[in-house]
Amino acid sequence: MKNIKRTLLATTLGLSLAGSCLAGDDIEKSIAGARSAAPASISANATVMVAGKVVAEGSNGWTCMPDTMPGDGAAMCNDAMWMKMMNAVGSKGEFVADGVGFSYMLQGDIGAGVSNSDPHHPDGKNAADYVETGPHLMIIVPKAMLKGITDDPTAGGPYVMWGDTPYAHIMVPIADVE
């Protein structure tokens, strides 16, 4: 399982930080940043990965990272299903949601948003449907379960991101977490 996690993240993130070496304080800041993405009941026992390397072993099957994409500062914590989907997005591979998966981004992704329709948009920050979301939970479900949920992030409440792709998921904005 540990090797699968390492492979998944290395593929997804492209190791843009490869060659950089994190020292004591930087590692601790990265771990704290990664763990801030989910409630402590999840993140305290999660594996933490930085730039494709495990810097803290976990025991609960969750993986937290200080960045969704290299250097974006959008911390996230993912369950195994979400990591599988992230690997597929990173490799432009096939993915079929055959269950439910969860990802927390309690710090949001302000400044690091993406195209709401295309995970591979060549310039997501300048996409016509660029979206940023404050603190949120993301849920992967089988595609049939997305019917009836808006894909409009401005409608208020949950919305579907990447709906016409295999990577469709529900974005659930939540109140700020203290």
C-alpha positions, 0 to 999 in steps of 0.5 A, a space after each residue: 500500500 505504501 508503494 502504491 501511494 508513492 507511485 500515485 502521487 509521483 505520477 499525479 504531481 510530476 515531482 516538480 519539486 524533485 531535487 529540492 531538499 526540505 530541512 527540519 522546519 520546512 518539513 514540519 511546516 509542510 506537514 502542518 500545512 498538509 494536515 490543515 486540509 482535513 479535520 484532526 480526527 482524519 489528518 492526525 493519523 494520515 500519511 503526509 506526502 511532500 513532492 512525492 515523498 512520504 515525510 510522515 507515515 500514517 495509519 488510517 488510509 488517508 493521504 494529506 499533501 500541502 499542495 494539490 499541484 506542485 507549489 500551489 499551496 492548496 492542501 488536501 487530504 484524500 482517501 484511497 478512492 480519491 488518490 486513485 482518481 488523482 492518479 488517473 487525472 495526472 496520467 490522463 488515464 481511465 477512471 470509473 467511480 465504482 464507489 464513494 471517495 472523499 477529499 478535504 480541502 478545509 483551507 480552500 483553493 483560493 489562488 489555485 483554482 482550475 477550470 470547472 469543466 476541464 481538468 486538463 485545460 492548458 491554462 486553467 487559471 485563465 479558463 472561461 469557467 475558472 473557479 476557486 472554492 473556499 473550504 470544501 469537501 469533494 465527493 466522488 460517486 458513480 456518475 449516475 448519482 450526479 444527475 440533478 446536481 448543478 455544475 454552476 459553482 455560483 448557484 450556491 451549495 454543492 456543484 459538479 466539477 469536471 462533469 463531462 469527464 471520467 473525473 466528475 465529482 461533487 464540490 461541497 462548499 463548507 463554512 470556515 473551520 476554526 
